[in-house]
Amino acid sequence: MAVLDSVVLMSQTGGSASPAAAHSAKHRRTASTVTAILLLTTSTTTPTAPLRPAPRHYYSPAHSWSPRHPSDLACGLPSLFSSTSGPRPAAVMMKNSLASRADLHSWLPSIPTIIPHRVRRKLRSKIRSRQSPATSLASLETSLSPADTLRSLRAHRWSFYDGQYLILIVLGIFSLSIIASPGPIFKTTVATLLLISLLLPVTRQFFLPFLPIITWLVWFYACGFIPSDWRPPIWVRVLPALENILYGANISNILSAHQNTFLDVMAWLPYGIIHFGGPVVFSMIMFVFASPGTVPVFARSYGYMNLVGVSIQLLFPCSAPWYENMYGLAPANYTIKGSPAGLGRIDKLFGIALYTPGFTGSPMVFGAFPSLHAGSAVMEALFMSHVFPRMRPFFVFYAMWLWWATMYLSHHYAVDLVGGSILAGIVFYVTKTKFLPRTQSSKMFRWDYDYKEVGEDPAEQGYALADFGHGPHDADDWTIGSSSSISSGSISPIEDSNSNWEGETLASHSDNEAKR
């Protein structure tokens, strides 16, 4: 120990060991001795090639990870008496020794590599939700100032996806121009009210996602005013032929062969009641229980699916089973009125003309393919299954129930149902990949969400590989698509944004504005 004290003392006094120097270093000798012992215990057998431990990661209060290399003092005594740097003061050595001991702890396995990712993610979410709770007041826009909308438009980052509004504007103007009734005063009033609703932030958050549905309804009504000379011929034999080729028989005629009042009512409920009120009810349920932003995405998906479906019906007009039952396979023309088919029995049962006037004067009499009744049911079932995965069998049953009702009431062939369901599936899965917020199983209400993840999770595969030892264990598990609103594909519903044009206050963001 005396030799060790001499070595330390010489390093402090430049080589002299006078009594005065020894007395002045009395209070520093103990600390220097401890430092030297630590350095000896951590030094390597090859002083000329000090071994550096692999850089580790530590968790910072800013929820970020950064590598930190050990100090030179943790690599051995040669760094004390380097010929290039010379002797170092005791205060510097003591400071570096503390850093060395802190680095020793970094050699131990870090907590994030021990606790599973999903457990850490759930714990972090609970902590953040307590620190910054999302309230219902913050989730809705209450401003009545058009200046806020103009400010949002100036701050909006325009992208390729904003071309959808140009398509809706062109289609809306064309529809209004060919509609003969009601007159121009009524059409101008409706268009003005719609523009005002888009200008006020408090109403824009509802009407902007609803815009595709409004365009679909106007487009569907305008189809009745398109001149017959502009429209293609009607296909009468195509769907029955496909029915026989694919299924070997006309399933609609088989299901509707046996009719009674009980079956009429059971078919009327999904086709004539739930189909029209279901989207509103499902939207309200998703608004309360789904991730913020789910309802606007559902509204857009529902509207665009019906827009595409009506356009296909206009370009590829086909007759329904009721036409075959009434006229056989005789050629059809656009002067033929529509028919309520099986719903006419419901009108007779209740003694009220609920469906006969509407189906007789339908603007799309020959719109059998694709079935938008089936497409709407499948779209609703997919979204509700996304929000409530455990209730998927119930929603599948609802879709199958409506499928049976459409064929029993002689409104569609089975091939129409397949076409509408495929259309709904394509729209949903494109939406889910790009825009639909992910559901977090630990959250029950929309107000429980402290962050939002949009689209498919690109890190799910990485997490799965890491569990099997193939992924990078030192990856930034806490920030990749989970903990920060600026991570890829995630956004916080309670943080301010530069642009509110897409209705973030309704928990929606621009179709291409996920914060990065």
Secondary structure, 3 states (H helix, E strand, C coil): CHHHHHHHHHHHHCCCCCHHHHHHCHHHHHHHHHHHHHHHHHCCCCCCCCCCCCCEEEECCCCCEEEECCCHHHHCHHHCCCCCCCCCCHHHHHHHHHHHHHHHHHCCCCHHHHCCHHHHHHHHHHHHHHHCCCCCCCCCCCCCCHHHHHHHHHHCCCCHHHHHHHHHHHHHHHHHHHCCCCCHHHHHHHHHHHHHHHHCHHHHHHHHHHHHHHHHHHHHHHHHHCCHHHCCCCECCHHHHHHHHHHCCCHHHHHCCCCCHHHHHHHHHHHHHHHHHHHHHHHHHHHHHCCCCHHHHHHHHHHHHHHHHHHHHHHCCECCHHHHHHHCCCCCCCCCCCCCCCHHHHHHHHCCCCCHHHHHCCCCCCECCCCHHHHHHHHHHHHHHHHCHHHHHHHHHHHHHHHHHHHHCCCCCHHHHHHHHHHHHHHHHHHHHHCCECCCCCCCCHHHCCCEEECCCCCHHHHHHHHCCCCCCCCCCCCCCCCCCCCCCEECCCCCCCCCCCCHHHCCCCCCCCCC
